[in-house]
Amino acid sequence: MQNPDIDNNDEKPLDPTMEKVRRKMIRLLGVSLGVMFIGVMAVLAAVVYKIRTSGDEEAQTAVAQSVSNRAFVANLDVILPADFQVQGFNLDGARGAVHGVDQNGVSQILIIDLTNGEIISTVNLRN
């Protein structure tokens, strides 16, 4: 007695209408897989973009909050070195940069903390 679950691999060819349906289903499967692949790649690209740009925004927010929490002095006296000739001044948050030339003719940039008027650092510019 033969087991009805065992297939003898004697498959009959499909009739032409079923073959058309099968081809359409395979084509639909290919198009669906392509659309899904493009969608997954778009989501991954968005995640990578968000991860790379979120660090910059968090750093800018932290700097803005730290600057806004500082109390600036309304009238600030900054004592510059003797015979220092100021050529320019720039602001950057709670710091200022004074560009000038000292008594020896060396071009310098003095970084000043605007909350207390102290010179944080001196940058000598040389050729």
N, CA, C and O atoms as a GROMACS GRO file, in nm:
protein
  508
    1MET      N    1   0.084  -0.117   0.000
    1MET     CA    2   0.000   0.000   0.000
    1MET      C    3   0.088   0.123   0.000
    1MET      O    4   0.183   0.133   0.078
    2GLN      N    5   0.057   0.218  -0.088
    2GLN     CA    6   0.137   0.339  -0.103
    2GLN      C    7   0.086   0.449  -0.010
    2GLN      O    8  -0.033   0.462   0.017
    3ASN      N    9   0.184   0.527   0.039
    3ASN     CA   10   0.153   0.640   0.125
    3ASN      C   11   0.107   0.757   0.039
    3ASN      O   12   0.178   0.795  -0.054
    4PRO      N   13  -0.011   0.814   0.066
    4PRO     CA   14  -0.060   0.924  -0.019
    4PRO      C   15   0.018   1.054  -0.001
    4PRO      O   16   0.007   1.144  -0.083
    5ASP      N   17   0.097   1.065   0.108
    5ASP     CA   18   0.173   1.187   0.132
    5ASP      C   19   0.300   1.195   0.047
    5ASP      O   20   0.355   1.304   0.029
    6ILE      N   21   0.345   1.085  -0.004
    6ILE     CA   22   0.467   1.082  -0.083
    6ILE      C   23   0.432   1.119  -0.226
    6ILE      O   24   0.341   1.063  -0.287
    7ASP      N   25   0.509   1.215  -0.278
    7ASP     CA   26   0.487   1.262  -0.415
    7ASP      C   27   0.582   1.188  -0.508
    7ASP      O   28   0.698   1.168  -0.473
    8ASN      N   29   0.537   1.149  -0.621
    8ASN     CA   30   0.620   1.073  -0.714
    8ASN      C   31   0.694   1.161  -0.813
    8ASN      O   32   0.754   1.110  -0.907
    9ASN      N   33   0.691   1.291  -0.793
    9ASN     CA   34   0.758   1.388  -0.881
    9ASN      C   35   0.707   1.380  -1.025
    9ASN      O   36   0.780   1.412  -1.119
   10ASP      N   37   0.588   1.340  -1.041
   10ASP     CA   38   0.527   1.337  -1.173
   10ASP      C   39   0.430   1.455  -1.183
   10ASP      O   40   0.308   1.438  -1.178
   11GLU      N   41   0.488   1.575  -1.197
   11GLU     CA   42   0.404   1.693  -1.204
   11GLU      C   43   0.365   1.719  -1.349
   11GLU      O   44   0.445   1.704  -1.441
   12LYS      N   45   0.244   1.756  -1.364
   12LYS     CA   46   0.194   1.787  -1.496
   12LYS      C   47   0.222   1.934  -1.525
   12LYS      O   48   0.218   2.014  -1.432
   13PRO      N   49   0.251   1.972  -1.648
   13PRO     CA   50   0.274   2.113  -1.681
   13PRO      C   51   0.145   2.194  -1.661
   13PRO      O   52   0.034   2.145  -1.679
   14LEU      N   53   0.167   2.322  -1.622
   14LEU     CA   54   0.051   2.410  -1.601
   14LEU      C   55  -0.010   2.449  -1.734
   14LEU      O   56   0.058   2.457  -1.837
   15ASP      N   57  -0.140   2.473  -1.730
   15ASP     CA   58  -0.203   2.521  -1.851
   15ASP      C   59  -0.162   2.668  -1.872
   15ASP      O   60  -0.117   2.732  -1.778
   16PRO      N   61  -0.177   2.722  -1.992
   16PRO     CA   62  -0.125   2.855  -2.025
   16PRO      C   63  -0.181   2.968  -1.936
   16PRO      O   64  -0.109   3.063  -1.906
   17THR      N   65  -0.305   2.960  -1.895
   17THR     CA   66  -0.361   3.067  -1.812
   17THR      C   67  -0.296   3.067  -1.672
   17THR      O   68  -0.267   3.173  -1.617
   18MET      N   69  -0.274   2.950  -1.618
   18MET     CA   70  -0.210   2.943  -1.485
   18MET      C   71  -0.063   2.984  -1.495
   18MET      O   72  -0.009   3.042  -1.400
   19GLU      N   73   0.002   2.955  -1.608
   19GLU     CA   74   0.141   2.997  -1.627
   19GLU      C   75   0.151   3.150  -1.630
   19GLU      O   76   0.246   3.206  -1.575
   20LYS      N   77   0.054   3.218  -1.694
   20LYS     CA   78   0.052   3.365  -1.694
   20LYS      C   79   0.034   3.420  -1.553
   20LYS      O   80   0.100   3.517  -1.515
   21VAL      N   81  -0.055   3.356  -1.477
   21VAL     CA   82  -0.077   3.400  -1.338
   21VAL      C   83   0.050   3.381  -1.256
   21VAL      O   84   0.086   3.466  -1.174
   22ARG      N   85   0.118   3.268  -1.277
   22ARG     CA   86   0.243   3.242  -1.203
   22ARG      C   87   0.349   3.345  -1.236
   22ARG      O   88   0.417   3.394  -1.146
   23ARG      N   89   0.364   3.380  -1.362
   23ARG     CA   90   0.462   3.481  -1.403
   23ARG      C   91   0.429   3.618  -1.345
   23ARG      O   92   0.518   3.692  -1.302
   24LYS      N   93   0.300   3.652  -1.343
   24LYS     CA   94   0.260   3.780  -1.284
   24LYS      C   95   0.291   3.783  -1.135
   24LYS      O   96   0.333   3.886  -1.082
   25MET      N   97   0.270   3.671  -1.067
   25MET     CA   98   0.297   3.663  -0.923
   25MET      C   99   0.447   3.677  -0.896
   25MET      O  100   0.488   3.743  -0.800
   26ILE      N  101   0.530   3.615  -0.981
   26ILE     CA  102   0.676   3.627  -0.964
   26ILE      C  103   0.720   3.770  -0.989
   26ILE      O  104   0.805   3.822  -0.916
   27ARG      N  105   0.663   3.835  -1.091
   27ARG     CA  106   0.696   3.975  -1.119
   27ARG      C  107   0.652   4.064  -1.003
   27ARG      O  108   0.727   4.154  -0.964
   28LEU      N  109   0.535   4.041  -0.948
   28LEU     CA  110   0.486   4.117  -0.832
   28LEU      C  111   0.578   4.096  -0.711
   28LEU      O  112   0.605   4.190  -0.637
   29LEU      N  113   0.624   3.974  -0.693
   29LEU     CA  114   0.717   3.944  -0.584
   29LEU      C  115   0.847   4.022  -0.601
   29LEU      O  116   0.898   4.078  -0.505
   30GLY      N  117   0.900   4.027  -0.723
   30GLY     CA  118   1.024   4.101  -0.750
   30GLY      C  119   1.008   4.250  -0.725
   30GLY      O  120   1.095   4.313  -0.665
   31VAL      N  121   0.897   4.306  -0.773
   31VAL     CA  122   0.872   4.450  -0.752
   31VAL      C  123   0.854   4.479  -0.604
   31VAL      O  124   0.907   4.579  -0.555
   32SER      N  125   0.782   4.396  -0.533
   32SER     CA  126   0.761   4.416  -0.389
   32SER      C  127   0.892   4.409  -0.313
   32SER      O  128   0.916   4.491  -0.224
   33LEU      N  129   0.978   4.313  -0.346
   33LEU     CA  130   1.109   4.303  -0.280
   33LEU      C  131   1.194   4.426  -0.309
   33LEU      O  132   1.264   4.475  -0.221
   34GLY      N  133   1.189   4.476  -0.432
   34GLY     CA  134   1.264   4.597  -0.467
   34GLY      C  135   1.218   4.717  -0.388
   34GLY      O  136   1.300   4.793  -0.336
   35VAL      N  137   1.087   4.736  -0.378
   35VAL     CA  138   1.031   4.848  -0.302
   35VAL      C  139   1.068   4.836  -0.154
   35VAL      O  140   1.103   4.935  -0.090
   36MET      N  141   1.059   4.716  -0.100
   36MET     CA  142   1.095   4.695   0.041
   36MET      C  143   1.243   4.724   0.063
   36MET      O  144   1.279   4.785   0.164
   37PHE      N  145   1.329   4.683  -0.029
   37PHE     CA  146   1.472   4.708  -0.016
   37PHE      C  147   1.502   4.857  -0.018
   37PHE      O  148   1.580   4.906   0.063
   38ILE      N  149   1.439   4.931  -0.109
   38ILE     CA  150   1.459   5.076  -0.116
   38ILE      C  151   1.408   5.143   0.012
   38ILE      O  152   1.472   5.235   0.062
   39GLY      N  153   1.296   5.097   0.065
   39GLY     CA  154   1.243   5.153   0.189
   39GLY      C  155   1.335   5.129   0.307
   39GLY      O  156   1.356   5.219   0.389
   40VAL      N  157   1.389   5.009   0.317
   40VAL     CA  158   1.482   4.978   0.427
   40VAL      C  159   1.608   5.064   0.415
   40VAL      O  160   1.658   5.114   0.516
   41MET      N  161   1.660   5.081   0.294
   41MET     CA  162   1.779   5.163   0.274
   41MET      C  163   1.751   5.309   0.311
   41MET      O  164   1.837   5.376   0.368
   42ALA      N  165   1.631   5.360   0.279
   42ALA     CA  166   1.596   5.497   0.313
   42ALA      C  167   1.589   5.515   0.465
   42ALA      O  168   1.636   5.616   0.517
   43VAL      N  169   1.531   5.419   0.535
   43VAL     CA  170   1.522   5.427   0.681
   43VAL      C  171   1.661   5.422   0.742
   43VAL      O  172   1.691   5.499   0.834
   44LEU      N  173   1.747   5.333   0.694
   44LEU     CA  174   1.884   5.326   0.746
   44LEU      C  175   1.961   5.454   0.720
   44LEU      O  176   2.036   5.501   0.806
   45ALA      N  177   1.943   5.513   0.602
   45ALA     CA  178   2.011   5.639   0.572
   45ALA      C  179   1.962   5.750   0.664
   45ALA      O  180   2.041   5.832   0.710
   46ALA      N  181   1.831   5.754   0.693
   46ALA     CA  182   1.777   5.855   0.784
   46ALA      C  183   1.831   5.837   0.925
   46ALA      O  184   1.862   5.936   0.992
   47VAL      N  185   1.842   5.714   0.971
   47VAL     CA  186   1.895   5.688   1.105
   47VAL      C  187   2.041   5.731   1.115
   47VAL      O  188   2.080   5.795   1.212
   48VAL      N  189   2.121   5.696   1.014
   48VAL     CA  190   2.263   5.735   1.015
   48VAL      C  191   2.275   5.887   1.012
   48VAL      O  192   2.357   5.944   1.084
   49TYR      N  193   2.196   5.954   0.929
   49TYR     CA  194   2.200   6.100   0.921
   49TYR      C  195   2.162   6.162   1.055
   49TYR      O  196   2.227   6.257   1.099
   50LYS      N  197   2.060   6.110   1.119
   50LYS     CA  198   2.014   6.164   1.247
   50LYS      C  199   2.121   6.145   1.355
   50LYS      O  200   2.142   6.234   1.437
   51ILE      N  201   2.187   6.030   1.355
   51ILE     CA  202   2.291   6.004   1.454
   51ILE      C  203   2.408   6.098   1.434
   51ILE      O  204   2.464   6.150   1.530
   52ARG      N  205   2.447   6.121   1.308
   52ARG     CA  206   2.562   6.206   1.281
   52ARG      C  207   2.534   6.352   1.311
   52ARG      O  208   2.625   6.424   1.352
   53THR      N  209   2.411   6.400   1.292
   53THR     CA  210   2.382   6.542   1.314
   53THR      C  211   2.332   6.571   1.454
   53THR      O  212   2.336   6.687   1.496
   54SER      N  213   2.284   6.472   1.526
   54SER     CA  214   2.229   6.500   1.659
   54SER      C  215   2.338   6.541   1.756
   54SER      O  216   2.311   6.619   1.847
   55GLY      N  217   2.460   6.491   1.742
   55GLY     CA  218   2.570   6.528   1.831
   55GLY      C  219   2.602   6.676   1.820
   55GLY      O  220   2.630   6.741   1.921
   56ASP      N  221   2.597   6.732   1.698
   56ASP     CA  222   2.625   6.874   1.678
   56ASP      C  223   2.518   6.960   1.744
   56ASP      O  224   2.551   7.061   1.807
   57GLU      N  225   2.392   6.922   1.730
   57GLU     CA  226   2.284   7.000   1.789
   57GLU      C  227   2.290   6.997   1.941
   57GLU      O  228   2.266   7.098   2.006
   58GLU      N  229   2.322   6.881   1.998
   58GLU     CA  230   2.331   6.870   2.143
   58GLU      C  231   2.446   6.954   2.196
   58GLU      O  232   2.433   7.018   2.300
   59ALA      N  233   2.557   6.956   2.124
   59ALA     CA  234   2.672   7.036   2.167
   59ALA      C  235   2.638   7.186   2.159
   59ALA      O  236   2.673   7.262   2.250
   60GLN      N  237   2.571   7.228   2.052
   60GLN     CA  238   2.533   7.368   2.039
   60GLN      C  239   2.434   7.408   2.148
   60GLN      O  240   2.443   7.519   2.202
   61THR      N  241   2.340   7.320   2.181
   61THR     CA  242   2.244   7.350   2.287
   61THR      C  243   2.314   7.361   2.421
   61THR      O  244   2.282   7.450   2.500
   62ALA      N  245   2.409   7.272   2.449
   62ALA     CA  246   2.482   7.276   2.576
   62ALA      C  247   2.563   7.404   2.588
   62ALA      O  248   2.567   7.464   2.695
   63VAL      N  249   2.628   7.447   2.480
   63VAL     CA  250   2.706   7.571   2.483
   63VAL      C  251   2.614   7.690   2.503
   63VAL      O  252   2.646   7.780   2.581
   64ALA      N  253   2.501   7.691   2.434
   64ALA     CA  254   2.407   7.804   2.448
   64ALA      C  255   2.353   7.813   2.590
   64ALA      O  256   2.337   7.922   2.644
   65GLN      N  257   2.323   7.698   2.652
   65GLN     CA  258   2.273   7.700   2.789
   65GLN      C  259   2.380   7.745   2.887
   65GLN      O  260   2.350   7.820   2.980
   66SER      N  261   2.504   7.701   2.868
   66SER     CA  262   2.609   7.742   2.961
   66SER      C  263   2.638   7.890   2.948
   66SER      O  264   2.668   7.956   3.048
   67VAL      N  265   2.630   7.944   2.826
   67VAL     CA  266   2.653   8.087   2.808
   67VAL      C  267   2.538   8.166   2.867
   67VAL      O  268   2.560   8.271   2.928
   68SER      N  269   2.415   8.118   2.849
   68SER     CA  270   2.300   8.192   2.900
   68SER      C  271   2.292   8.187   3.053
   68SER      O  272   2.231   8.275   3.114
   69ASN      N  273   2.353   8.087   3.116
   69ASN     CA  274   2.351   8.077   3.262
   69ASN      C  275   2.455   8.166   3.328
   69ASN      O  276   2.447   8.188   3.449
   70ARG      N  277   2.551   8.217   3.254
   70ARG     CA  278   2.654   8.303   3.312
   70ARG      C  279   2.599   8.445   3.329
   70ARG      O  280   2.520   8.494   3.248
   71ALA      N  281   2.645   8.506   3.434
   71ALA     CA  282   2.607   8.646   3.458
   71ALA      C  283   2.717   8.735   3.403
   71ALA      O  284   2.830   8.730   3.452
   72PHE      N  285   2.687   8.817   3.305
   72PHE     CA  286   2.785   8.907   3.249
   72PHE      C  287   2.792   9.034   3.332
   72PHE      O  288   2.692   9.082   3.387
   73VAL      N  289   2.913   9.086   3.340
   73VAL     CA  290   2.935   9.210   3.414
   73VAL      C  291   2.902   9.325   3.321
   73VAL      O  292   2.946   9.327   3.206
   74ALA      N  293   2.824   9.421   3.370
   74ALA     CA  294   2.782   9.532   3.286
   74ALA      C  295   2.900   9.621   3.248
   74ALA      O  296   2.919   9.652   3.131
   75ASN      N  297   2.980   9.660   3.345
   75ASN     CA  298   3.099   9.741   3.321
   75ASN      C  299   3.220   9.655   3.356
   75ASN      O  300   3.238   9.616   3.471
   76LEU      N  301   3.301   9.626   3.257
   76LEU     CA  302   3.411   9.534   3.276
   76LEU      C  303   3.542   9.603   3.244
   76LEU      O  304   3.558   9.661   3.136
   77ASP      N  305   3.637   9.596   3.336
   77ASP     CA  306   3.771   9.651   3.313
   77ASP      C  307   3.865   9.536   3.283
   77ASP      O  308   3.879   9.444   3.363
   78VAL      N  309   3.930   9.542   3.168
   78VAL     CA  310   4.028   9.441   3.128
   78VAL      C  311   4.164   9.511   3.126
   78VAL      O  312   4.182   9.612   3.057
   79ILE      N  313   4.259   9.456   3.200
   79ILE     CA  314   4.392   9.515   3.206
   79ILE      C  315   4.478   9.443   3.102
   79ILE      O  316   4.509   9.325   3.116
   80LEU      N  317   4.518   9.517   2.999
   80LEU     CA  318   4.601   9.463   2.893
   80LEU      C  319   4.748   9.486   2.928
   80LEU      O  320   4.780   9.573   3.010
   81PRO      N  321   4.838   9.408   2.868
   81PRO     CA  322   4.980   9.428   2.894
   81PRO      C  323   5.027   9.569   2.853
   81PRO      O  324   4.965   9.634   2.769
   82ALA      N  325   5.135   9.614   2.915
   82ALA     CA  326   5.188   9.748   2.886
   82ALA      C  327   5.229   9.758   2.739
   82ALA      O  328   5.282   9.663   2.682
   83ASP      N  329   5.204   9.872   2.679
   83ASP     CA  330   5.238   9.902   2.539
   83ASP      C  331   5.174   9.806   2.440
   83ASP      O  332   5.231   9.780   2.334
   84PHE      N  333   5.058   9.752   2.472
   84PHE     CA  334   4.984   9.663   2.382
   84PHE      C  335   4.894   9.749   2.295
   84PHE      O  336   4.810   9.823   2.346
   85GLN      N  337   4.912   9.739   2.164
   85GLN     CA  338   4.832   9.818   2.070
   85GLN      C  339   4.719   9.730   2.014
   85GLN      O  340   4.746   9.633   1.943
   86VAL      N  341   4.596   9.764   2.045
   86VAL     CA  342   4.480   9.686   2.002
   86VAL      C  343   4.452   9.714   1.854
   86VAL      O  344   4.446   9.829   1.811
   87GLN      N  345   4.436   9.605   1.777
   87GLN     CA  346   4.405   9.617   1.635
   87GLN      C  347   4.266   9.562   1.600
   87GLN      O  348   4.212   9.591   1.494
   88GLY      N  349   4.209   9.482   1.691
   88GLY     CA  350   4.076   9.428   1.664
   88GLY      C  351   4.022   9.354   1.784
   88GLY      O  352   4.097   9.316   1.875
   89PHE      N  353   3.888   9.333   1.785
   89PHE     CA  354   3.822   9.265   1.896
   89PHE      C  355   3.708   9.183   1.839
   89PHE      O  356   3.632   9.230   1.754
   90ASN      N  357   3.694   9.059   1.886
   90ASN     CA  358   3.584   8.971   1.845
   90ASN      C  359   3.520   8.908   1.967
   90ASN      O  360   3.588   8.880   2.066
   91LEU      N  361   3.390   8.884   1.959
   91LEU     CA  362   3.316   8.818   2.067
   91LEU      C  363   3.280   8.676   2.026
   91LEU      O  364   3.252   8.648   1.909
   92ASP      N  365   3.282   8.586   2.124
   92ASP     CA  366   3.237   8.448   2.103
   92ASP      C  367   3.174   8.400   2.232
   92ASP      O  368   3.242   8.340   2.316
   93GLY      N  369   3.046   8.425   2.248
   93GLY     CA  370   2.976   8.382   2.370
   93GLY      C  371   3.027   8.458   2.490
   93GLY      O  372   3.014   8.580   2.496
   94ALA      N  373   3.084   8.387   2.586
   94ALA     CA  374   3.132   8.448   2.710
   94ALA      C  375   3.280   8.482   2.701
   94ALA      O  376   3.344   8.508   2.804
   95ARG      N  377   3.336   8.482   2.582
   95ARG     CA  378   3.477   8.511   2.564
   95ARG      C  379   3.496   8.618   2.458
   95ARG      O  380   3.414   8.635   2.368
   96GLY      N  381   3.606   8.689   2.472
   96GLY     CA  382   3.642   8.789   2.374
   96GLY      C  383   3.784   8.765   2.328
   96GLY      O  384   3.866   8.714   2.404
   97ALA      N  385   3.814   8.802   2.206
   97ALA     CA  386   3.949   8.788   2.152
   97ALA      C  387   3.996   8.927   2.110
   97ALA      O  388   3.935   8.992   2.026
   98VAL      N  389   4.107   8.970   2.171
   98VAL     CA  390   4.166   9.099   2.138
   98VAL      C  391   4.289   9.073   2.055
   98VAL      O  392   4.381   9.003   2.099
   99HIS      N  393   4.292   9.128   1.935
   99HIS     CA  394   4.409   9.114   1.848
   99HIS      C  395   4.489   9.242   1.853
   99HIS      O  396   4.435   9.352   1.842
  100GLY      N  397   4.619   9.226   1.870
  100GLY     CA  398   4.704   9.343   1.876
  100GLY      C  399   4.850   9.308   1.865
  100GLY      O  400   4.887   9.194   1.836
  101VAL      N  401   4.935   9.411   1.890
  101VAL     CA  402   5.080   9.396   1.882
  101VAL      C  403   5.139   9.440   2.014
  101VAL      O  404   5.101   9.544   2.068
  102ASP      N  405   5.232   9.360   2.069
  102ASP     CA  406   5.295   9.397   2.197
  102ASP      C  407   5.412   9.492   2.173
  102ASP      O  408   5.437   9.533   2.059
  103GLN      N  409   5.484   9.527   2.279
  103GLN     CA  410   5.591   9.626   2.270
  103GLN      C  411   5.709   9.579   2.185
  103GLN      O  412   5.785   9.662   2.134
  104ASN      N  413   5.725   9.446   2.169
  104ASN     CA  414   5.834   9.392   2.088
  104ASN      C  415   5.795   9.373   1.941
  104ASN      O  416   5.876   9.324   1.862
  105GLY      N  417   5.675   9.410   1.905
  105GLY     CA  418   5.628   9.396   1.768
  105GLY      C  419   5.571   9.259   1.735
  105GLY      O  420   5.546   9.229   1.619
  106VAL      N  421   5.550   9.173   1.838
  106VAL     CA  422   5.493   9.040   1.817
  106VAL      C  423   5.341   9.052   1.813
  106VAL      O  424   5.280   9.110   1.902
  107SER      N  425   5.281   8.997   1.708
  107SER     CA  426   5.136   8.999   1.696
  107SER      C  427   5.077   8.894   1.791
  107SER      O  428   5.122   8.780   1.793
  108GLN      N  429   4.977   8.935   1.869
  108GLN     CA  430   4.919   8.847   1.970
  108GLN      C  431   4.767   8.851   1.965
  108GLN      O  432   4.706   8.948   1.919
  109ILE      N  433   4.709   8.743   2.014
  109ILE     CA  434   4.565   8.738   2.037
  109ILE      C  435   4.547   8.705   2.185
  109ILE      O  436   4.596   8.603   2.233
  110LEU      N  437   4.476   8.791   2.255
  110LEU     CA  438   4.447   8.769   2.397
  110LEU      C  439   4.304   8.721   2.410
  110LEU      O  440   4.211   8.788   2.365
  111ILE      N  441   4.284   8.604   2.472
  111ILE     CA  442   4.151   8.548   2.495
  111ILE      C  443   4.108   8.592   2.634
  111ILE      O  444   4.178   8.565   2.733
  112ILE      N  445   3.992   8.660   2.643
  112ILE     CA  446   3.947   8.720   2.768
  112ILE      C  447   3.814   8.660   2.809
  112ILE      O  448   3.724   8.645   2.726
  113ASP      N  449   3.801   8.625   2.937
  113ASP     CA  450   3.674   8.579   2.993
  113ASP      C  451   3.590   8.702   3.025
  113ASP      O  452   3.631   8.784   3.107
  114LEU      N  453   3.475   8.716   2.964
  114LEU     CA  454   3.394   8.837   2.980
  114LEU      C  455   3.312   8.838   3.108
  114LEU      O  456   3.246   8.938   3.136
  115THR      N  457   3.315   8.731   3.184
  115THR     CA  458   3.242   8.732   3.312
  115THR      C  459   3.323   8.797   3.422
  115THR      O  460   3.266   8.852   3.516
  116ASN      N  461   3.457   8.792   3.412
  116ASN     CA  462   3.539   8.850   3.518
  116ASN      C  463   3.652   8.938   3.466
  116ASN      O  464   3.721   9.000   3.547
  117GLY      N  465   3.674   8.946   3.336
  117GLY     CA  466   3.775   9.033   3.280
  117GLY      C  467   3.916   8.976   3.279
  117GLY      O  468   4.010   9.049   3.247
  118GLU      N  469   3.934   8.850   3.314
  118GLU     CA  470   4.067   8.790   3.318
  118GLU      C  471   4.111   8.746   3.178
  118GLU      O  472   4.030   8.705   3.095
  119ILE      N  473   4.242   8.755   3.156
  119ILE     CA  474   4.300   8.704   3.032
  119ILE      C  475   4.320   8.554   3.050
  119ILE      O  476   4.400   8.510   3.133
  120ILE      N  477   4.248   8.475   2.970
  120ILE     CA  478   4.253   8.329   2.983
  120ILE      C  479   4.380   8.275   2.919
  120ILE      O  480   4.449   8.192   2.978
  121SER      N  481   4.411   8.322   2.798
  121SER     CA  482   4.530   8.275   2.731
  121SER      C  483   4.582   8.379   2.633
  121SER      O  484   4.511   8.471   2.592
  122THR      N  485   4.708   8.362   2.598
  122THR     CA  486   4.774   8.451   2.502
  122THR      C  487   4.825   8.366   2.388
  122THR      O  488   4.892   8.265   2.409
  123VAL      N  489   4.792   8.407   2.268
  123VAL     CA  490   4.837   8.336   2.147
  123VAL      C  491   4.933   8.427   2.073
  123VAL      O  492   4.894   8.535   2.028
  124ASN      N  493   5.059   8.384   2.059
  124ASN     CA  494   5.158   8.460   1.983
  124ASN      C  495   5.154   8.417   1.838
  124ASN      O  496   5.159   8.297   1.808
  125LEU      N  497   5.144   8.513   1.747
  125LEU     CA  498   5.140   8.486   1.604
  125LEU      C  499   5.276   8.516   1.544
  125LEU      O  500   5.322   8.631   1.548
  126ARG      N  501   5.342   8.415   1.490
  126ARG     CA  502   5.476   8.432   1.434
  126ARG      C  503   5.478   8.381   1.290
  126ARG      O  504   5.397   8.296   1.252
  127ASN      N  505   5.571   8.433   1.213
  127ASN     CA  506   5.589   8.386   1.074
  127ASN      C  507   5.675   8.262   1.074
  127ASN      O  508   5.703   8.207   0.968
   0.00000   0.00000   0.00000
